[in-house]
Amino acid sequence: MRFFSSLVAFGAITTVAAVPTALVEERTETGKILPLVQSNQLRRILYRSELLKKAKILEGFAYSTPQRNRLIGTPGHNSTINWIKGIIESFPDYYTVSLQPFDLALGVSANLTNNGVAMEAFAVGLAPGGHVTGPLTYVPNLGCAAADFAAVKKGDIILVGRGVCQSAVKDALGSTAGAVGMLIYNNVAGNLDGYSLQRISTPEGTYVPAGGISKADGEALVKRVQAGEVVTADLSTSVSVATTYNVIAETKAGDHNNVIFMSGHSDSVAAGPGINDNGSGTISLLEVAIALTNFSVNNAVRFAWWAAEEEGLLGASYYVSKAAKAELDKIRLMLDFDMMASPNYAYQIYDGDGSSFNESGPPGSAEAEHEFERYFKVEAGLNFTSIEFDGRSDYGPFLSAGVATGGIACGAEGIKTAQEAEMFGGQAGVAYDVCYHSACDNYSNLNVGAWIQMTKAIAHMTATFARSFDLLPPKKSGKREVEERAISDKAAGKLWGI
């Protein structure tokens, strides 16, 4: 996740108090009387010790397996899913819990030779497995338009760089042009282990087997092909079709036609256990969900732990694709939480009103941003920054569907500025998370002080909108008031992973 921050000191906004809601009590199915949730009361029962205890559990799920990660389809991620589900199911009178399954082709292994000489390659996820042989044809302009494939002949294997558009588009356009396989090379140093096409399917065509290679190897092959050498590639890839799951939990109480939706992803990348990305968001949501069971709600609260975010926001995309418009209209606000404990953190709020990055979300997104700002300034007394909707987490498909969206984050591989170091402490000129997408993203990679503050911010938004949606624009005729606007492909996540 790359973030470009617009800095805001906590004295720079206008304070708007949340609309008060009458305090009521409610009986659970077991007869227990619960008071209506209040932000300060919900925040008060969140503890650092519980966050850390659960982080150690997630790390254990990863390190108890040969993969030492929580990548989708692995035992580490399957344990994560079952653990989340089991915790929420321990409150049967409060939540309805379900698993939403979907199937993915995961890359297992690849073997590649070029004119008989072996080269390291990795099977690209979501592409089919298979054995293909053919001459390499270089695709210019990064292969994002059909015209780029004019030189491709039937039986070729395309050689194309990563970037500008998702690799699904490149693979499908190559397939449509007659190619039998694809070699895609990285646009940064390093290999493409764990890389995927980023889309389960795409309108440009069907997929062919694909291997991922390093930038250096790819550029060397490009030079050979452009020099006129006939390079015959022999590519074998194997994949496994795995069923993975979104975990969905919703309060039994509350208005189910007016839902506050809180979410984050449950999976890691292949490189490591993913305890900040996104074990931190996973655990923050769990702690808020557990604490919420001590209170009643006016509006239904839905929690989701998405699978396969790291492969292309696939879990959230699948959920949106399967939800009827009438069901999406019931979601008054969707908030997403990814990386809550970055060691060199900044408190970052998505730019819902477009004032910092000139791209706003659907109606309600601005109000979500403003309430986060009010919380950090007034309730927590903390500085914050604004970040753009860059489509790198699970809010993207909801933005595209017209759902009011927002969220907070602590930063990924972006570099902390000197001004941010003055606002938040830490080191200027250093990444927010130096272990982002690396093996060292483990239990030791957490800033627990930032983490508890972010968790309390999540609790505040949960309590505020579980009580009332008076801060949001009203519905009309039972449906969300929709304002005509174009959400960019970038914000919607359609450029994720390029």
C-alpha positions in Angstrom: 0.0 0.0 0.0 1.6 3.3 -1.1 0.3 6.4 0.5 0.8 10.0 -0.5 -0.1 12.2 2.5 -1.6 15.6 2.7 -0.8 16.9 6.2 -3.4 18.3 8.6 -2.6 19.4 12.1 -5.4 18.7 14.5 -6.2 22.4 14.9 -7.0 22.8 11.2 -10.6 21.6 11.0 -14.0 22.8 12.1 -15.4 20.7 15.0 -18.9 19.3 14.4 -20.3 17.4 17.3 -22.0 14.1 16.6 -25.8 14.2 16.9 -26.8 12.8 20.3 -29.1 9.7 20.4 -31.3 8.8 23.3 -29.9 6.1 25.6 -31.9 3.0 25.5 -31.5 -0.6 26.8 -32.2 -3.9 25.1 -32.5 -7.4 26.2 -30.5 -10.2 24.5 -32.0 -13.6 23.6 -30.8 -14.8 27.0 -32.6 -11.9 28.8 -29.4 -9.9 29.6 -30.1 -6.1 29.5 -27.6 -4.2 27.4 -27.2 -0.4 27.3 -27.0 1.4 24.0 -23.4 1.6 22.8 -21.5 4.8 23.5 -18.1 5.6 22.0 -16.3 6.3 25.3 -17.7 3.2 26.9 -16.7 1.0 24.0 -13.2 2.4 23.8 -12.7 2.0 27.5 -12.7 -1.8 27.3 -10.1 -2.2 24.6 -6.7 -3.3 25.9 -3.2 -3.4 24.4 -2.6 -6.8 26.1 -5.5 -8.4 24.1 -4.1 -6.9 20.8 -0.7 -8.4 21.5 -2.0 -11.7 22.7 -3.9 -12.2 19.4 -0.9 -11.0 17.4 1.2 -13.8 18.9 -1.6 -16.3 17.9 -1.5 -15.1 14.3 2.2 -15.3 14.2 2.0 -18.9 15.5 -0.4 -19.8 12.7 2.2 -18.8 10.2 5.3 -20.1 11.9 3.8 -23.5 12.6 3.7 -24.2 8.9 6.4 -24.8 6.3 5.3 -21.7 4.4 5.7 -19.4 7.5 3.0 -17.2 6.2 -0.8 -16.8 6.1 -1.2 -16.7 2.3 -4.6 -17.7 1.0 -4.9 -21.5 0.5 -2.2 -22.3 3.1 -2.7 -23.9 6.5 -1.7 -20.5 8.1 -4.6 -18.7 6.5 -7.1 -21.5 6.9 -6.3 -21.4 10.7 -6.8 -17.6 10.6 -10.3 -18.0 9.1 -11.3 -20.7 11.5 -10.0 -18.7 14.5 -11.9 -15.6 13.5 -15.1 -17.6 12.9 -14.7 -19.5 16.2 -14.3 -16.3 18.2 -17.4 -14.6 16.8 -19.4 -17.8 17.1 -18.7 -17.7 20.8 -21.4 -15.0 21.0 -24.3 -16.8 19.4 -27.0 -14.6 20.9 -25.3 -11.5 19.5 -24.0 -12.3 16.0 -25.0 -14.2 13.0 -21.8 -15.6 11.4 -21.3 -17.0 7.9 -18.5 -18.0 5.6 -18.6 -16.9 1.9 -16.6 -19.4 -0.2 -14.9 -18.7 -3.5 -12.4 -20.7 -5.6 -9.0 -19.4 -6.8 -6.2 -20.9 -8.9 -3.0 -20.5 -6.9 0.4 -20.7 -8.5 2.4 -23.6 -7.1 5.5 -24.0 -9.3 7.0 -23.1 -12.6 9.9 -24.3 -14.8 11.2 -22.1 -17.6 13.9 -22.6 -20.2 14.8 -20.2 -23.0 16.6 -21.9 -25.9 17.3 -24.7 -23.4 18.8 -22.5 -20.7 17.0 -22.5 -17.4 15.7 -19.3 -15.8 14.0 -18.7 -12.5 10.2 -18.3 -12.8 7.1 -18.4 -10.6 3.6 -19.5 -11.5 1.3 -16.5 -11.7 -1.8 -16.9 -9.6 -5.3 -17.0 -11.3 -3.7 -18.1 -14.6 -4.3 -21.7 -15.6 -1.5 -24.3 -15.3 -0.1 -26.0 -18.3 3.0 -26.7 -20.5 3.5 -24.4 -23.4 6.3 -23.9 -25.9 6.7 -21.1 -28.4 8.8 -18.2 -29.7 9.0 -15.1 -27.4 7.3 -12.0 -28.8 7.9 -8.7 -27.0 4.8 -6.7 -26.4 5.5 -2.9 -26.3 3.8 -0.2 -24.2 3.3 -2.7 -21.3 0.6 -4.4 -23.2 -2.5 -2.6 -22.0 -4.2 -2.1 -25.4 -5.1 -4.5 -28.1 -3.0 -2.6 -30.6 0.1 -3.5 -28.6 -0.3 -7.1 -29.6 -0.2 -6.5 -33.4 3.1 -8.5 -33.8 1.8 -11.6 -31.8 1.2 -14.7 -33.9 -0.7 -17.8 -33.1 1.5 -20.1 -30.9 3.7 -17.3 -29.5 4.6 -16.7 -25.9 4.3 -13.0 -25.1 7.0 -11.2 -23.1 5.6 -8.2 -21.4 6.5 -5.9 -18.5 4.5 -5.3 -15.3 2.8 -1.9 -15.0 0.1 0.6 -16.0 -2.7 -2.0 -16.1 -3.4 -5.2 -14.3 -1.7 -8.3 -15.6 -5.1 -9.9 -16.2 -5.5 -7.5 -19.1 -2.1 -8.3 -20.6 -2.7 -12.1 -20.4 -6.2 -12.0 -21.8 -5.2 -9.6 -24.7 -2.3 -11.9 -25.5 -4.6 -14.9 -25.5 -7.1 -13.2 -27.8 -4.2 -12.4 -30.2 -3.3 -16.1 -30.3 -0.6 -16.4 -27.7 -0.3 -19.7 -25.8 1.5 -18.3 -22.8 2.9 -15.2 -21.1 6.1 -14.3 -19.4 5.7 -11.1 -17.3 8.7 -9.4 -15.8 8.9 -7.3 -12.7 9.1 -3.5 -12.8 11.1 -3.3 -9.6 14.0 -5.3 -8.3 13.1 -8.8 -7.1 11.2 -11.8 -8.3 7.4 -12.3 -8.7 6.9 -15.1 -6.2 3.2 -14.9 -5.0 2.2 -12.6 -7.9 -1.2 -12.9 -9.5 -3.3 -11.6 -12.4 -5.3 -9.6 -9.9 -8.7 -10.5 -11.5 -10.6 -13.7 -11.4 -11.8 -13.0 -14.9 -11.7 -10.0 -17.3 -13.7 -9.0 -20.3 -10.6 -8.8 -22.5 -10.6 -12.6 -22.9 -9.6 -15.9 -21.3 -6.3 -16.6 -19.7 -3.2 -18.6 -20.7 -0.5 -20.1 -18.5 1.8 -17.3 -17.1 5.2 -17.2 -15.5 6.7 -14.3 -13.5 10.3 -13.4 -13.9 12.6 -10.8 -12.4 13.1 -7.3 -14.0 16.8 -8.1 -14.8 15.9 -11.4 -16.6 13.0 -9.8 -18.4 15.0 -6.9 -19.7 17.8 -9.3 -20.8 15.3 -11.3 -22.8 13.8 -8.1 -24.4 17.3 -7.1 -25.7 17.8 -10.5 -27.2 14.4 -10.6 -28.9 14.7 -7.0 -30.2 18.1 -7.8 -31.5 16.5 -10.4 -33.8 17.3 -13.6 -31.9 14.6 -16.3 -32.0 14.2 -17.2 -28.4 12.0 -20.3 -27.8 10.5 -20.4 -24.4 9.4 -23.7 -22.7 7.2 -22.9 -19.8 5.5 -25.4 -17.4 3.3 -24.1 -14.6 1.3 -25.9 -12.0 -1.6 -24.4 -10.0 -3.9 -25.6 -7.2 -7.5 -24.6 -7.0 -8.2 -23.6 -3.4 -11.4 -22.6 -1.8 -11.0 -19.6 0.5 -13.5 -17.7 2.6 -14.7 -14.3 3.6 -15.9 -14.3 7.2 -19.0 -12.2 7.7 -20.6 -11.4 11.0 -23.7 -9.2 11.7 -25.4 -8.2 14.9 -28.7 -9.8 15.4 -30.1 -6.6 16.8 -30.3 -3.3 15.0 -31.9 -2.0 11.8 -30.7 -4.4 9.0 -31.9 -1.9 6.3 -29.3 0.6 7.7 -25.9 -1.1 8.2 -22.6 0.2 9.3 -20.0 -2.1 7.6 -16.5 -2.5 9.2 -13.9 -4.6 7.4 -10.3 -5.6 6.8 -8.4 -8.4 5.1 -7.3 -11.6 6.8 -4.5 -12.8 4.5 -0.8 -12.2 4.2 1.6 -12.2 1.3 3.9 -15.2 0.6 6.9 -13.5 2.1 5.9 -13.6 5.7 3.3 -13.8 8.4 1.7 -10.4 7.8 1.2 -9.4 11.4 0.9 -5.6 10.6 -0.4 -6.2 7.1 -3.0 -7.1 8.0 -3.0 -9.0 11.2 -3.3 -5.7 12.9 -6.6 -4.7 11.2 -7.9 -8.3 11.6 -7.3 -8.1 15.4 -8.6 -4.5 15.8 -11.9 -5.5 14.2 -12.1 -8.7 16.4 -11.5 -6.7 19.6 -14.1 -4.1 18.7 -16.6 -6.9 17.7 -16.0 -8.6 21.1 -16.3 -5.4 23.1 -19.5 -4.5 21.2 -21.3 -7.5 22.7 -21.6 -5.6 25.9 -24.0 -3.1 24.3 -27.1 -2.7 22.2 -27.2 -1.0 18.8 -29.9 0.9 16.9 -28.4 0.1 13.5 -27.0 -3.3 12.5 -23.2 -3.6 12.5 -21.6 -5.9 10.0 -18.0 -7.1 10.2 -16.1 -8.7 7.3 -12.7 -10.3 7.2 -11.8 -10.5 3.5 -9.7 -13.2 1.9 -7.3 -12.7 -1.0 -6.8 -8.9 -0.7 -3.2 -9.5 -1.4 -4.1 -11.2 -4.7 -6.1 -8.3 -6.0 -8.9 -7.3 -3.5 -10.6 -10.6 -4.6 -12.6 -11.3 -1.5 -14.2 -7.9 -1.4 -14.7 -7.9 -5.2 -16.4 -11.2 -5.0 -18.7 -10.0 -2.2 -19.8 -6.9 -4.2 -20.3 -9.0 -7.4 -22.6 -11.3 -5.6 -24.6 -8.7 -3.6 -27.8 -7.4 -5.2 -28.1 -3.7 -5.5 -30.9 -3.6 -3.0 -28.5 -5.2 -0.5 -25.7 -2.8 -1.2 -28.2 0.0 -0.7 -28.6 -1.1 2.9 -25.0 -0.3 3.6 -25.0 3.3 4.7 -21.2 3.3 5.2 -18.3 0.9 4.6 -15.1 1.5 6.5 -11.9 -0.4 5.8 -8.9 -1.0 8.1 -5.6 -2.1 6.7 -2.2 -1.8 8.6 -3.1 -0.4 12.0 0.3 -0.8 13.7 3.1 0.4 11.4 6.3 0.9 13.4 7.1 4.3 11.9 3.4 5.3 11.8 1.3 8.2 10.8 -2.4 8.5 11.5 -3.9 8.6 8.0 -7.5 9.2 7.1 -8.9 8.6 3.6 -9.8 11.8 1.7 -13.5 11.2 1.4 -14.4 14.8 0.5 -11.7 15.1 -2.2 -10.2 18.3 -0.6 -6.7 16.9 -0.6 -6.4 14.7 -3.6 -9.4 15.9 -5.8 -11.2 12.6 -5.8 -14.1 12.2 -3.4 -16.1 9.1 -2.6 -19.9 8.6 -2.9 -22.1 10.7 -0.6 -21.4 9.8 3.0 -17.6 9.4 2.3 -16.9 13.1 3.2 -18.9 12.8 6.4 -17.0 9.7 7.4 -13.7 11.5 6.9 -15.0 14.5 8.9 -16.0 12.3 11.8 -12.6 10.6 11.8 -11.0 14.1 11.8 -13.3 15.2 14.7 -12.4 12.1 16.7 -8.7 12.5 16.3 -8.8 16.2 17.1 -11.4 16.4 19.8 -11.6 13.0 21.4 -8.1 11.7 21.1 -6.1 14.9 20.8 -3.9 13.5 18.0 -2.6 14.8 14.7 -3.6 13.2 11.5 -2.9 13.3 7.7 -5.1 12.8 4.7 -4.4 10.0 2.2 -6.0 9.4 -1.2 -8.3 6.6 -2.3 -5.6 4.8 -4.2 -7.4 1.5 -4.7 -4.9 -0.6 -2.7 -7.3 -2.1 -0.2 -10.7 -3.6 0.0 -12.8 -0.3 -0.1 -12.1 -0.2 -3.9 -14.9 -2.4 -5.1 -17.4 -0.7 -2.7 -16.4 2.7 -4.1 -17.0 1.5 -7.6 -20.5 0.2 -6.5 -21.4 3.6 -5.2 -21.2 2.8 -1.5 -20.1 5.5 0.9 -16.6 4.5 2.0 -13.8 5.5 4.3 -11.1 4.3 6.6 -7.8 4.9 8.3 -4.3 3.4 8.0 -0.8 3.8 9.5 1.2 3.6 6.3 3.0 1.0 4.2 6.2 1.4 2.1 5.7 5.1 1.7 8.4 7.4 3.2 7.7 9.5 6.3 8.4 13.1 5.7 10.1 15.5 8.0 6.8 17.3 8.8 5.2 13.9 9.6 8.1 13.1 11.9 7.4 16.4 13.8 3.7 15.4 14.0 4.0 11.8 15.0 7.6 11.1 16.0 9.6 8.4 14.4 12.2 8.7 11.6 11.9 11.0 8.6 13.2 9.5 5.4 12.3 6.0 6.5 9.3 3.9 5.4 6.2 3.8 7.6 6.7 0.0 7.7 10.2 -1.2 6.7 9.0 -4.8 6.9 6.1 -4.2 4.5 5.5 -7.4 2.5 8.6 -9.0 4.0 9.5 -11.9 6.2 10.1 -9.5 9.1 6.4 -8.4 9.3 6.0 -10.4 12.5 5.1 -9.8 16.2 8.2 -7.6 16.6 7.0 -5.3 13.8 4.2 -3.6 15.7 3.9 -0.2 17.2 1.4 -1.0 19.9 0.9 2.6 21.0 -0.3 3.5 17.5 -2.3 0.3 17.3 -4.4 0.9 20.4 -5.2 4.4 19.2 -6.3 3.2 15.8 -8.4 0.4 17.4 -10.1 3.1 19.5 -10.8 5.1 16.4 -12.4 2.1 14.9 -14.5 1.6 18.0 -15.6 5.3 17.9 -16.9 5.0 14.4 -18.6 1.7 15.2 -20.4 3.2 18.2 -21.3 6.5 16.4 -23.0 4.9 13.5 -24.4 1.9 15.4 -26.4 4.6 17.3 -27.4 6.9 14.4 -26.7 7.8 10.8 -27.8 11.4 11.4 -24.3 12.5 10.4 -24.7 11.0 6.9 -26.8 12.3 3.9 -30.3 10.9 4.1 -31.7 8.1 2.0 -34.5 8.8 -0.5 -37.4 6.3 -0.9 -35.4 3.7 1.2 -32.4 3.9 -1.2 -29.1 5.7 -0.9 -29.2 9.1 -2.5 -26.9 8.6 -5.4 -24.9 11.5 -6.9 -23.6 11.0 -10.4 -19.8 10.8 -10.3 -17.0 8.9 -11.9 -14.8 6.9 -9.6 -11.4 6.5 -11.2 -10.0 3.1 -12.0 -7.2 3.7 -9.5 -9.5 4.5 -6.6 -11.7 1.6 -7.4 -8.8 -0.8 -7.2 -8.8 -1.7 -10.9 -5.1 -0.8 -11.1 -4.2 -2.8 -8.0 -1.0 -4.8 -8.3 0.3 -3.2 -11.4 
